[in-house]
């Protein structure tokens, strides 16, 4: 049965540099087109860790050479990464759709994602981003630009930002309109451009990183999707991971997932946010399922043959 699916691509679907990205996206486009060929409506979200880092480092190097230049805001760096990752994805997905004779289009939506300015995460920024600096350089930036900085694991000083939860996909009606006009849509790249509502009309970019799995979950809810697929580097979720008594999990209820999370079974910054996003989606409406699996196993996962399905 055809489903409306939001897919959250893991980092292995994009590579770590331009050359790797071009190679990885070909495989990614094939896997996504398999789902489209099966009749599913598809919206694709993706991470941007290495890509946004390259953009920030380029602007940081320029600022070192020309101190009068501005430090590029993180929200703008995320927008740039959405553009060039989306460009690669939509090109190759469109090419593969044409090759298969599928009469469907692909488009990228530059996507803002609203967060709550009162989110507690803003009080304790912990996400290191950008280039390494000396302590003197970091303290100077902090004094001149009001940027939060911290020492990062003995490797140098870096900017740190908050990681608030998403509350709204601002361009959701644009995404919906494209889906309704026979498009596969790429949206909420890198977790979305982080913004807050300053008043009823004005959106302001903020220095933050929104987890792409939580942004994908938010988008899946707003689109009334049937399924959220979170793609990662393993075929299934495991408990006692990499231990002699490791156990792969095919099905999880939200209560079981929370129990394992409370036991510390899922690594923070890795599997934990994926499981948390999956639980939130599964509980958002009866009949919704979240699937965590490998990119190349997504088709089988939808058919119930593999992956970890989280559902009521």
Backbone as CSV, one residue per row, in Angstrom:
resi,resn,N_x,N_y,N_z,CA_x,CA_y,CA_z,C_x,C_y,C_z
1,UNK,0.841,-1.196,0.000,0.000,0.000,0.000,0.879,1.251,0.000
2,UNK,0.553,2.202,-0.863,1.347,3.431,-0.967,1.242,4.237,0.319
3,UNK,2.355,4.810,0.722,2.412,5.581,1.955,3.000,6.960,1.689
4,UNK,2.665,7.907,2.581,3.354,9.196,2.618,4.482,9.053,3.622
5,UNK,5.724,9.245,3.141,6.906,8.934,3.941,7.830,10.142,4.020
6,UNK,8.309,10.424,5.229,9.402,11.380,5.411,10.657,10.578,5.719
7,UNK,11.712,10.841,4.954,12.976,10.115,5.096,14.031,11.063,5.652
8,UNK,14.663,10.658,6.747,15.778,11.420,7.317,17.076,10.711,6.941
9,UNK,17.809,11.305,6.014,19.053,10.692,5.538,20.169,10.850,6.563
10,UNK,20.902,9.775,6.822,22.065,9.844,7.697,23.273,10.374,6.964
11,UNK,24.333,10.655,7.711,25.540,11.240,7.126,26.173,10.371,6.056
12,UNK,26.041,9.025,6.188,26.651,8.141,5.194,25.968,8.253,3.831
13,UNK,24.803,8.893,3.787,24.108,9.078,2.516,24.656,10.256,1.725
14,UNK,25.533,11.060,2.347,26.029,12.276,1.700,27.544,12.368,1.615
15,UNK,28.273,11.564,2.383,29.722,11.662,2.352,30.244,12.817,3.182
16,UNK,31.583,12.955,3.198,32.222,13.952,4.068,32.870,15.097,3.310
17,UNK,32.892,15.023,1.977,33.440,16.112,1.172,32.746,16.087,-0.190
18,UNK,33.123,17.015,-1.067,32.419,17.131,-2.343,32.525,15.865,-3.192
19,UNK,33.714,15.280,-3.233,33.899,14.073,-4.046,33.076,12.914,-3.492
20,UNK,33.146,12.714,-2.171,32.367,11.643,-1.545,30.871,11.889,-1.717
21,UNK,30.472,13.163,-1.629,29.049,13.489,-1.766,28.519,13.089,-3.141
22,UNK,29.265,13.379,-4.182,28.818,13.043,-5.531,28.628,11.533,-5.692
23,UNK,29.535,10.756,-5.102,29.434,9.291,-5.177,28.271,8.779,-4.338
24,UNK,28.177,9.283,-3.094,27.141,8.792,-2.179,25.744,9.138,-2.660
25,UNK,25.584,10.328,-3.221,24.248,10.768,-3.625,23.695,9.905,-4.754
26,UNK,24.558,9.335,-5.597,24.076,8.439,-6.657,23.389,7.215,-6.051
27,UNK,24.014,6.636,-5.037,23.415,5.486,-4.342,22.138,5.899,-3.638
28,UNK,22.170,7.061,-2.999,20.999,7.571,-2.285,19.838,7.798,-3.242
29,UNK,20.119,8.397,-4.392,19.065,8.677,-5.371,18.414,7.383,-5.852
30,UNK,19.208,6.345,-6.074,18.658,5.059,-6.507,17.711,4.483,-5.465
31,UNK,18.127,4.526,-4.189,17.296,3.968,-3.119,15.993,4.747,-2.964
32,UNK,16.060,6.066,-3.083,14.855,6.890,-2.967,13.918,6.642,-4.150
33,UNK,14.490,6.523,-5.331,13.659,6.269,-6.519,13.005,4.897,-6.469
34,UNK,13.630,3.933,-5.789,12.973,2.637,-5.574,11.653,2.832,-4.835
35,UNK,11.675,3.687,-3.808,10.455,3.921,-3.016,9.402,4.659,-3.839
36,UNK,9.857,5.634,-4.617,8.921,6.369,-5.482,8.314,5.431,-6.518
37,UNK,9.151,4.541,-7.060,8.674,3.585,-8.054,7.615,2.647,-7.460
38,UNK,7.720,2.391,-6.153,6.733,1.551,-5.470,5.433,2.299,-5.190
39,UNK,5.385,3.594,-5.537,4.157,4.367,-5.393,4.078,5.255,-4.183
40,UNK,5.149,5.305,-3.391,5.118,6.114,-2.174,5.350,7.595,-2.476
41,UNK,4.712,8.455,-1.676,5.015,9.889,-1.688,6.198,10.113,-0.744
42,UNK,7.191,10.850,-1.201,8.432,10.933,-0.442,8.854,12.386,-0.216
43,UNK,9.204,12.683,1.033,9.877,13.936,1.390,11.205,13.559,2.022
44,UNK,12.271,14.207,1.599,13.624,13.847,2.034,14.228,14.968,2.864
45,UNK,14.658,14.629,4.070,15.455,15.543,4.889,16.870,14.969,4.995
46,UNK,17.823,15.785,5.379,19.212,15.311,5.432,20.001,16.095,6.469
47,UNK,21.114,15.514,6.873,22.051,16.222,7.737,22.943,17.143,6.920
48,UNK,23.822,17.872,7.617,24.738,18.777,6.900,26.030,19.018,7.676
49,UNK,26.351,18.100,8.614,27.489,18.342,9.499,28.783,18.702,8.792
50,UNK,29.335,17.824,7.957,30.592,18.169,7.282,30.440,19.371,6.360
51,UNK,29.295,19.452,5.675,29.108,20.504,4.668,29.038,21.901,5.300
52,UNK,28.245,22.034,6.361,28.139,23.351,6.986,29.457,23.715,7.668
53,UNK,30.198,22.693,8.116,31.517,22.946,8.692,32.479,23.521,7.675
54,UNK,32.445,22.989,6.441,33.304,23.510,5.375,32.962,24.973,5.065
55,UNK,31.668,25.266,5.027,31.237,26.641,4.747,31.714,27.583,5.849
56,UNK,31.524,27.178,7.096,31.959,28.019,8.221,33.471,28.223,8.215
57,UNK,34.206,27.152,7.961,35.665,27.259,7.965,36.156,28.200,6.869
58,UNK,35.476,28.175,5.716,35.863,29.071,4.627,35.667,30.527,5.030
59,UNK,34.539,30.816,5.656,34.292,32.197,6.089,35.196,32.597,7.256
60,UNK,35.512,31.628,8.133,36.427,31.923,9.242,37.819,32.258,8.714
61,UNK,38.277,31.513,7.699,39.583,31.792,7.097,39.584,33.168,6.443
62,UNK,38.490,33.513,5.795,38.393,34.840,5.168,38.416,35.933,6.228
63,UNK,37.743,35.691,7.354,37.722,36.688,8.430,39.125,36.885,9.016
64,UNK,39.896,35.803,9.105,41.272,35.926,9.609,42.116,36.791,8.688
65,UNK,41.879,36.642,7.385,42.636,37.418,6.408,42.135,38.854,6.296
66,UNK,40.876,39.056,6.628,40.258,40.379,6.518,39.359,40.598,7.731
67,UNK,39.931,41.141,8.800,39.213,41.253,10.068,38.000,42.164,9.991
68,UNK,37.912,42.992,8.965,36.741,43.864,8.823,35.532,43.111,8.262
69,UNK,35.763,41.913,7.775,34.645,41.128,7.231,33.780,40.598,8.365
70,UNK,32.517,40.354,8.047,31.586,39.828,9.047,31.820,38.337,9.255
71,UNK,31.481,37.873,10.472,31.385,36.440,10.715,30.027,36.003,10.167
72,UNK,30.019,35.047,9.255,28.764,34.615,8.644,27.891,33.922,9.682
73,UNK,26.668,34.384,9.907,25.785,33.730,10.885,25.531,32.270,10.532
74,UNK,25.405,31.456,11.565,25.195,30.026,11.352,23.928,29.769,10.540
75,UNK,22.879,30.552,10.771,21.632,30.340,10.026,21.863,30.481,8.520
76,UNK,22.716,31.427,8.127,23.012,31.605,6.699,23.876,30.466,6.163
77,UNK,24.793,29.965,7.005,25.615,28.823,6.584,24.735,27.591,6.357
78,UNK,23.733,27.399,7.224,22.804,26.277,7.044,22.034,26.445,5.733
79,UNK,21.602,27.688,5.452,20.878,27.945,4.197,21.750,27.594,2.990
80,UNK,23.026,27.976,3.029,23.932,27.656,1.926,24.087,26.143,1.767
81,UNK,24.210,25.435,2.887,24.376,23.979,2.807,23.113,23.325,2.257
82,UNK,21.938,23.828,2.635,20.695,23.309,2.068,20.700,23.444,0.549
83,UNK,21.191,24.589,0.074,21.188,24.843,-1.355,22.059,23.874,-2.130
84,UNK,23.312,23.681,-1.693,24.178,22.877,-2.548,23.975,21.375,-2.340
85,UNK,23.534,20.951,-1.149,23.182,19.535,-0.973,21.896,19.226,-1.740
86,UNK,20.920,20.127,-1.628,19.673,19.950,-2.359,19.894,19.905,-3.858
87,UNK,20.802,20.737,-4.332,21.147,20.760,-5.767,21.611,19.388,-6.234
88,UNK,22.531,18.777,-5.485,23.024,17.450,-5.857,21.915,16.401,-5.796
89,UNK,21.151,16.421,-4.710,20.098,15.414,-4.541,19.026,15.526,-5.620
90,UNK,18.529,16.753,-5.846,17.421,16.875,-6.795,17.886,16.575,-8.221
91,UNK,19.132,16.908,-8.546,19.669,16.587,-9.870,19.681,15.083,-10.117
92,UNK,20.239,14.345,-9.161,20.409,12.910,-9.373,19.105,12.135,-9.186
93,UNK,18.245,12.586,-8.287,16.931,11.947,-8.159,16.128,12.189,-9.433
94,UNK,16.140,13.439,-9.921,15.431,13.753,-11.161,15.950,12.952,-12.327
95,UNK,17.275,12.816,-12.405,17.887,12.038,-13.491,17.443,10.575,-13.443
96,UNK,17.437,10.004,-12.227,17.051,8.594,-12.087,15.563,8.393,-12.364
97,UNK,14.730,9.343,-11.954,13.297,9.252,-12.270,13.083,9.265,-13.778
98,UNK,13.802,10.150,-14.470,13.693,10.207,-15.935,14.161,8.897,-16.565
99,UNK,15.268,8.361,-16.058,15.827,7.126,-16.619,14.820,5.970,-16.490
100,UNK,14.067,5.985,-15.396,13.089,4.911,-15.169,11.744,5.197,-15.826
101,UNK,11.610,6.366,-16.452,10.356,6.711,-17.097,9.248,7.073,-16.131
102,UNK,9.628,7.547,-14.932,8.641,7.927,-13.914,8.319,9.404,-14.070
103,UNK,7.065,9.722,-14.298,6.642,11.097,-14.546,6.453,11.830,-13.213
104,UNK,7.561,12.184,-12.601,7.540,12.877,-11.322,8.719,13.834,-11.282
105,UNK,8.571,14.929,-10.543,9.625,15.936,-10.451,10.218,15.937,-9.039
106,UNK,11.358,16.609,-8.893,12.007,16.719,-7.590,12.424,18.169,-7.379
107,UNK,12.183,18.697,-6.185,12.517,20.095,-5.896,12.998,20.239,-4.462
108,UNK,13.876,21.206,-4.264,14.391,21.525,-2.929,13.720,22.784,-2.403
109,UNK,13.292,22.726,-1.148,12.688,23.887,-0.488,13.665,24.415,0.557
110,UNK,14.085,25.654,0.386,14.891,26.306,1.419,13.997,26.456,2.646
111,UNK,14.322,25.752,3.705,13.368,25.545,4.797,13.828,26.180,6.105
112,UNK,12.982,27.050,6.654,13.185,27.591,7.984,12.431,26.724,8.991
113,UNK,13.050,26.486,10.132,12.410,25.709,11.191,12.407,26.556,12.461
114,UNK,11.218,26.822,12.945,11.085,27.676,14.129,11.392,26.891,15.399
115,UNK,12.030,27.580,16.332,12.292,27.028,17.660,11.769,28.018,18.699
116,UNK,11.601,27.537,19.913,11.105,28.374,21.009,12.275,29.180,21.580
117,UNK,12.193,30.525,21.584,13.297,31.312,22.147,13.521,31.050,23.629
118,UNK,12.509,30.465,24.302,12.634,30.135,25.728,13.093,28.692,25.938
119,UNK,13.440,27.991,24.859,13.926,26.620,24.997,15.129,26.602,25.943
120,UNK,15.117,25.720,26.946,16.237,25.684,27.916,17.600,25.475,27.267
121,UNK,17.628,24.908,26.076,18.907,24.660,25.399,19.689,25.954,25.176
122,UNK,18.983,27.087,25.015,19.669,28.353,24.774,20.456,28.834,26.004
123,UNK,20.083,28.324,27.168,20.796,28.701,28.392,22.099,27.923,28.547
124,UNK,22.216,26.803,27.837,23.402,25.958,27.982,23.855,25.454,26.609
125,UNK,24.419,26.343,25.779,24.893,25.897,24.461,26.033,24.896,24.608
126,UNK,25.909,23.780,23.913,26.880,22.693,24.074,27.391,22.119,22.757
127,UNK,26.867,22.591,21.614,27.199,21.976,20.325,28.381,22.715,19.691
128,UNK,29.596,22.118,19.670,30.742,22.796,19.055,30.585,22.839,17.536
129,UNK,30.907,23.980,16.946,30.822,24.123,15.492,32.018,24.927,14.994
130,UNK,32.294,24.805,13.724,33.279,25.675,13.082,34.722,25.327,13.370
131,UNK,35.575,26.255,12.991,37.019,26.037,13.047,37.544,26.119,14.481
132,UNK,38.671,25.451,14.707,39.360,25.562,15.991,40.110,26.886,16.047
133,UNK,40.188,27.445,17.259,40.861,28.727,17.489,41.768,28.617,18.700
134,UNK,42.682,29.571,18.807,43.421,29.698,20.057,42.498,30.306,21.104
135,UNK,42.894,30.209,22.344,42.073,30.801,23.406,41.945,32.314,23.215
136,UNK,43.032,32.952,22.801,42.999,34.406,22.598,42.026,34.782,21.481
137,UNK,42.070,34.026,20.380,41.155,34.297,19.269,39.704,34.098,19.698
138,UNK,39.460,33.036,20.455,38.098,32.735,20.897,37.567,33.824,21.834
139,UNK,38.399,34.250,22.777,37.962,35.271,23.745,37.722,36.614,23.047
140,UNK,38.510,36.891,22.011,38.312,38.117,21.246,36.967,38.092,20.518
141,UNK,36.664,36.958,19.883,35.374,36.817,19.201,34.223,36.931,20.185
142,UNK,34.403,36.333,21.343,33.362,36.380,22.370,33.088,37.814,22.801
143,UNK,34.162,38.575,22.984,34.015,39.962,23.417,33.433,40.854,22.327
144,UNK,33.877,40.638,21.081,33.454,41.525,19.994,32.103,41.161,19.397
145,UNK,31.810,39.858,19.329,30.607,39.406,18.616,29.554,38.775,19.526
146,UNK,29.882,38.599,20.815,28.928,37.975,21.725,28.722,36.503,21.464
147,UNK,29.722,35.847,20.871,29.624,34.433,20.511,30.053,33.573,21.703
148,UNK,29.313,32.514,21.987,29.698,31.570,23.042,30.835,30.691,22.545
149,UNK,31.844,30.473,23.388,32.993,29.644,23.019,33.321,28.700,24.165
150,UNK,34.025,27.613,23.811,34.491,26.701,24.852,35.691,25.920,24.333
151,UNK,36.462,25.377,25.264,37.580,24.517,24.900,37.013,23.143,24.554
152,UNK,37.488,22.545,23.443,36.900,21.317,22.922,37.886,20.160,23.004
153,UNK,37.785,19.400,24.086,38.513,18.133,24.251,40.011,18.243,24.022
154,UNK,40.603,19.350,24.459,42.046,19.516,24.349,42.546,19.834,22.963
155,UNK,41.612,20.058,22.011,42.020,20.281,20.623,42.045,21.755,20.240
156,UNK,41.563,22.609,21.118,41.475,24.024,20.815,40.119,24.569,21.214
157,UNK,39.904,25.849,20.896,38.653,26.519,21.262,37.748,26.601,20.039
158,UNK,36.436,26.496,20.278,35.467,26.581,19.188,34.218,27.342,19.662
159,UNK,33.473,27.804,18.675,32.161,28.359,18.982,31.247,27.215,19.422
160,UNK,30.354,27.503,20.373,29.333,26.532,20.758,27.957,27.180,20.614
161,UNK,26.990,26.378,20.189,25.631,26.869,20.015,24.661,25.899,20.672
162,UNK,23.420,26.360,20.809,22.368,25.544,21.406,21.809,24.558,20.390
163,UNK,21.132,23.522,20.903,20.441,22.562,20.028,18.983,22.438,20.504
164,UNK,18.167,23.468,20.198,16.776,23.460,20.651,15.911,22.515,19.827
165,UNK,14.754,22.165,20.374,13.810,21.306,19.661,13.004,22.132,18.653
166,UNK,12.693,21.564,17.497,11.874,22.278,16.512,10.417,22.354,16.962
167,UNK,9.759,23.463,16.624,8.336,23.610,16.946,7.466,23.727,15.698
168,UNK,8.072,24.119,14.561,7.259,24.389,13.373,8.135,24.401,12.124
169,UNK,7.680,23.737,11.081,8.318,23.850,9.766,7.640,25.028,9.069
170,UNK,8.349,26.118,8.904,7.724,27.360,8.436,7.152,27.196,7.029
171,UNK,7.870,26.536,6.152,7.440,26.381,4.755,6.629,25.105,4.525
172,UNK,5.932,24.613,5.545,5.241,23.337,5.418,4.193,23.358,4.302
173,UNK,3.508,24.482,4.099,2.488,24.525,3.044,3.118,24.478,1.648
174,UNK,4.322,25.005,1.521,5.045,24.895,0.255,5.408,23.443,-0.022
175,UNK,5.896,22.751,1.005,6.224,21.333,0.867,4.969,20.545,0.481
176,UNK,3.869,20.830,1.167,2.621,20.107,0.899,2.122,20.360,-0.532
177,UNK,2.219,21.614,-0.974,1.764,21.960,-2.325,2.592,21.236,-3.383
178,UNK,3.891,21.146,-3.178,4.745,20.427,-4.120,4.421,18.939,-4.140
179,UNK,4.193,18.368,-2.965,3.814,16.951,-2.911,2.513,16.720,-3.676
180,UNK,1.563,17.621,-3.484,0.258,17.468,-4.135,0.329,17.694,-5.648
181,UNK,1.443,18.281,-6.109,1.612,18.471,-7.556,2.660,17.515,-8.122
182,UNK,2.745,16.337,-7.494,3.548,15.233,-8.026,5.056,15.479,-7.967
183,UNK,5.530,16.038,-6.857,6.960,16.250,-6.645,7.459,15.393,-5.479
184,UNK,8.663,14.864,-5.629,9.437,14.437,-4.472,10.116,15.704,-3.946
185,UNK,10.108,15.891,-2.633,10.552,17.158,-2.057,11.723,16.938,-1.114
186,UNK,12.728,17.794,-1.229,13.858,17.827,-0.293,13.655,19.042,0.600
187,UNK,13.564,18.832,1.909,13.228,19.933,2.821,13.864,19.709,4.189
188,UNK,13.928,20.791,4.965,14.476,20.756,6.329,15.906,20.227,6.363
189,UNK,16.683,20.537,5.324,18.068,20.108,5.283,18.870,20.634,6.467
190,UNK,19.718,19.766,7.015,20.527,20.156,8.171,19.712,20.455,9.407
191,UNK,18.483,19.941,9.457,17.595,20.251,10.576,16.813,21.529,10.373
192,UNK,17.071,22.202,9.253,16.379,23.452,8.954,17.179,24.668,9.381
193,UNK,16.873,25.801,8.758,17.484,27.076,9.156,16.823,27.490,10.463
194,UNK,17.572,27.590,11.557,16.946,27.850,12.854,16.497,29.311,12.985
195,UNK,15.211,29.501,13.273,14.649,30.844,13.378,13.708,30.928,14.577
196,UNK,13.491,32.150,15.036,12.477,32.417,16.061,11.546,33.505,15.545
197,UNK,10.303,33.477,16.014,9.356,34.543,15.700,9.615,35.708,16.648
198,UNK,10.092,36.832,16.097,10.302,38.021,16.942,8.993,38.742,17.210
199,UNK,8.086,38.678,16.264,6.731,39.191,16.456,5.839,38.397,15.513
200,UNK,4.634,38.874,15.286,3.677,38.124,14.471,4.165,37.913,13.045
201,UNK,5.038,38.796,12.547,5.411,38.764,11.131,6.876,38.442,10.868
202,UNK,7.757,38.714,11.834,9.193,38.675,11.534,9.880,37.442,12.108
203,UNK,10.593,36.736,11.227,11.425,35.612,11.629,12.882,36.046,11.678
204,UNK,13.568,35.650,12.734,14.974,36.011,12.904,15.815,34.744,13.044
205,UNK,16.903,34.655,12.271,17.818,33.532,12.396,18.544,33.562,13.728
206,UNK,18.791,32.377,14.297,19.491,32.285,15.585,20.646,31.295,15.465
207,UNK,21.706,31.497,16.263,22.837,30.561,16.238,22.465,29.274,16.969
208,UNK,22.064,28.277,16.237,21.621,27.015,16.828,21.771,25.908,15.796
209,UNK,21.766,24.680,16.279,21.768,23.494,15.427,20.557,22.664,15.822
210,UNK,19.652,22.443,14.880,18.475,21.624,15.139,18.771,20.205,14.673
211,UNK,18.570,19.249,15.542,18.815,17.859,15.172,17.925,17.473,13.994
212,UNK,18.524,16.914,12.949,17.760,16.625,11.727,16.710,15.541,11.928
213,UNK,16.927,14.648,12.902,15.921,13.614,13.158,14.677,14.212,13.811
214,UNK,14.875,15.152,14.737,13.730,15.824,15.368,13.011,16.727,14.364
215,UNK,13.777,17.405,13.489,13.154,18.243,12.461,12.346,17.387,11.493
216,UNK,12.887,16.223,11.127,12.165,15.309,10.237,10.883,14.821,10.892
217,UNK,10.946,14.522,12.182,9.757,14.072,12.910,8.699,15.159,12.933
218,UNK,9.123,16.391,13.194,8.202,17.530,13.204,7.534,17.677,11.843
219,UNK,8.312,17.568,10.786,7.772,17.689,9.438,6.815,16.536,9.123
220,UNK,7.154,15.333,9.563,6.292,14.181,9.320,4.939,14.363,9.996
221,UNK,4.948,14.882,11.214,3.676,15.155,11.902,2.859,16.189,11.138
222,UNK,3.491,17.292,10.736,2.766,18.381,10.079,2.242,17.972,8.703
223,UNK,2.901,16.999,8.057,2.445,16.513,6.758,1.456,15.359,6.881
224,UNK,1.165,14.948,8.113,0.309,13.787,8.373,0.841,12.562,7.632
225,UNK,2.141,12.335,7.763,2.783,11.197,7.104,2.369,9.887,7.761
226,UNK,2.447,8.825,6.991,2.177,7.484,7.519,3.410,6.902,8.193
227,UNK,4.580,7.290,7.679,5.811,6.669,8.157,6.956,7.673,8.181
228,UNK,7.763,7.584,9.217,9.028,8.318,9.317,10.140,7.285,9.233
229,UNK,11.028,7.441,8.262,12.156,6.521,8.127,13.432,7.278,8.476
230,UNK,14.110,6.804,9.509,15.362,7.421,9.946,16.495,6.479,9.535
231,UNK,17.285,6.934,8.588,18.346,6.086,8.029,19.662,6.334,8.770
232,UNK,20.348,5.253,9.071,21.570,5.336,9.848,22.576,4.297,9.365
233,UNK,23.609,4.033,10.149,24.707,3.175,9.693,24.534,1.713,10.073
234,UNK,23.408,1.367,10.712,23.148,-0.025,11.087,21.769,-0.434,10.583
235,UNK,21.597,-1.761,10.388,20.337,-2.258,9.833,19.200,-2.189,10.845
236,UNK,19.543,-2.394,12.133,18.541,-2.353,13.196,19.128,-1.676,14.430
237,UNK,18.256,-1.272,15.318,18.658,-0.782,16.631,19.043,-1.992,17.487
238,UNK,20.047,-1.809,18.335,20.481,-2.904,19.208,20.558,-2.445,20.652
239,UNK,20.393,-3.381,21.555,20.751,-3.149,22.952,22.036,-3.926,23.225
240,UNK,22.790,-3.457,24.222,24.120,-4.016,24.511,24.996,-3.991,23.264
241,UNK,24.940,-2.870,22.569,25.611,-2.730,21.276,27.112,-2.965,21.398
242,UNK,27.642,-3.780,20.489,29.064,-4.129,20.424,29.559,-4.902,21.649
243,UNK,28.637,-5.527,22.363,28.999,-6.370,23.503,28.676,-7.824,23.155
244,UNK,29.228,-8.780,23.918,28.969,-10.200,23.602,27.486,-10.563,23.591
245,UNK,26.686,-9.876,24.422,25.254,-10.188,24.489,24.415,-9.189,23.680
246,UNK,25.013,-8.607,22.633,24.273,-7.682,21.768,23.008,-8.346,21.226
247,UNK,21.916,-7.564,21.181,20.641,-8.081,20.671,20.023,-7.067,19.719
248,UNK,19.757,-7.494,18.484,19.101,-6.627,17.510,17.598,-6.626,17.766
249,UNK,16.976,-5.466,17.567,15.552,-5.300,17.861,14.778,-5.041,16.567
250,UNK,13.755,-5.845,16.321,12.930,-5.667,15.123,11.737,-4.769,15.378
251,UNK,11.191,-4.833,16.586,10.023,-4.037,16.951,10.232,-3.422,18.318
252,UNK,9.747,-2.205,18.463,9.812,-1.513,19.752,8.507,-0.758,19.972
253,UNK,7.962,-0.875,21.167,6.891,0.037,21.555,7.552,1.276,22.154
254,UNK,6.855,2.400,22.201,7.437,3.584,22.843,7.878,3.332,24.278
255,UNK,7.093,2.565,25.031,7.466,2.292,26.425,8.752,1.475,26.502
256,UNK,8.888,0.495,25.622,10.118,-0.302,25.607,11.314,0.566,25.234
257,UNK,11.125,1.431,24.246,12.211,2.314,23.815,12.648,3.236,24.942
258,UNK,11.671,3.798,25.663,12.017,4.686,26.790,12.759,3.920,27.882
259,UNK,12.335,2.699,28.149,13.003,1.881,29.168,14.472,1.667,28.800
260,UNK,14.719,1.282,27.546,16.107,1.065,27.116,16.906,2.371,27.137
261,UNK,16.261,3.472,26.743,16.949,4.767,26.756,17.341,5.150,28.176
262,UNK,16.444,4.928,29.129,16.733,5.249,30.533,17.848,4.381,31.101
263,UNK,18.026,3.199,30.512,19.125,2.311,30.932,20.461,2.715,30.305
264,UNK,20.427,3.728,29.415,21.649,4.168,28.751,22.061,3.294,27.580
265,UNK,21.099,2.591,26.971,21.411,1.675,25.878,21.760,2.394,24.576
266,UNK,21.313,3.637,24.425,21.498,4.341,23.155,22.424,5.541,23.349
267,UNK,23.419,5.651,22.501,24.449,6.676,22.659,23.889,8.071,22.375
268,UNK,24.107,9.040,23.288,23.694,10.421,23.027,24.414,10.951,21.785
269,UNK,23.713,11.729,20.982,24.316,12.279,19.778,24.444,11.286,18.657
270,UNK,23.983,10.044,18.869,24.055,9.018,17.841,22.694,8.337,17.714
271,UNK,22.506,7.199,18.385,21.243,6.477,18.270,20.141,7.080,19.147
272,UNK,20.501,7.701,20.263,19.469,8.197,21.185,18.490,9.168,20.520
273,UNK,18.945,10.241,19.834,17.961,11.144,19.218,17.116,10.468,18.147
274,UNK,17.658,9.476,17.477,16.885,8.747,16.462,15.734,7.993,17.127
275,UNK,16.041,7.315,18.218,15.008,6.573,18.937,13.979,7.532,19.533
276,UNK,14.452,8.644,20.096,13.523,9.617,20.680,12.593,10.209,19.623
277,UNK,13.134,10.532,18.454,12.299,11.058,17.373,11.310,10.000,16.900
278,UNK,11.763,8.758,16.805,10.884,7.668,16.385,9.728,7.479,17.363
279,UNK,10.030,7.550,18.637,8.997,7.412,19.675,7.978,8.544,19.578
280,UNK,8.461,9.755,19.411,7.556,10.902,19.329,6.604,10.757,18.156
281,UNK,7.116,10.317,17.006,6.248,10.162,15.838,5.249,9.028,16.047
282,UNK,5.708,7.891,16.573,4.829,6.739,16.773,3.679,7.074,17.719
283,UNK,3.945,7.948,18.693,2.914,8.298,19.672,2.020,9.450,19.217
284,UNK,2.376,10.096,18.105,1.662,11.312,17.706,0.266,11.044,17.156
285,UNK,0.044,9.812,16.635,-1.267,9.474,16.068,-1.339,7.969,15.858
286,UNK,-2.461,7.341,16.173,-2.571,5.895,15.932,-2.312,5.547,14.465
287,UNK,-1.605,4.440,14.257,-1.330,3.968,12.904,-0.022,4.450,12.323
288,UNK,0.655,5.372,13.008,1.931,5.863,12.505,3.066,4.960,12.962
289,UNK,4.033,4.750,12.052,5.188,3.901,12.348,6.466,4.644,11.995
290,UNK,7.452,4.515,12.868,8.795,5.015,12.560,9.699,3.805,12.326
291,UNK,10.567,3.913,11.343,11.480,2.835,10.995,12.907,3.356,11.053
292,UNK,13.780,2.613,11.717,15.205,2.948,11.778,15.966,1.819,11.082
293,UNK,16.714,2.160,10.024,17.435,1.123,9.278,18.489,1.743,8.368
294,UNK,19.134,0.898,7.571,20.098,1.317,6.555,19.381,1.867,5.325
295,UNK,20.045,2.755,4.612,19.494,3.299,3.379,19.106,2.184,2.406
296,UNK,20.030,1.251,2.168,19.769,0.205,1.177,18.736,-0.814,1.632
297,UNK,18.325,-0.743,2.902,17.316,-1.664,3.434,15.953,-0.992,3.611
298,UNK,15.835,0.269,3.198,14.589,0.999,3.437,13.398,0.322,2.767
299,UNK,13.595,-0.125,1.540,12.497,-0.771,0.799,12.017,-2.022,1.536
300,UNK,12.955,-2.862,1.982,12.586,-4.060,2.739,11.970,-3.692,4.089
301,UNK,12.463,-2.616,4.682,11.933,-2.186,5.970,10.467,-1.795,5.897
302,UNK,10.107,-1.091,4.825,8.712,-0.707,4.631,7.826,-1.946,4.520
303,UNK,8.365,-3.006,3.932,7.626,-4.261,3.779,7.678,-5.130,5.035
304,UNK,8.328,-4.631,6.092,8.384,-5.369,7.352,9.409,-6.473,7.395
305,UNK,10.364,-6.455,6.474,11.343,-7.544,6.397,12.591,-7.287,7.230
306,UNK,12.847,-6.031,7.582,14.047,-5.715,8.355,13.879,-4.352,9.003
307,UNK,14.954,-3.861,9.645,14.889,-2.598,10.346,14.209,-2.731,11.703
308,UNK,14.229,-1.622,12.442,13.530,-1.563,13.730,12.308,-0.683,13.574
309,UNK,11.134,-1.265,13.745,9.871,-0.521,13.631,9.427,-0.095,15.025
310,UNK,9.157,1.200,15.180,8.663,1.732,16.455,7.213,2.116,16.249
311,UNK,6.333,1.523,17.024,4.898,1.768,16.839,4.149,1.425,18.124
312,UNK,2.925,1.919,18.222,2.080,1.622,19.378,1.671,0.146,19.370
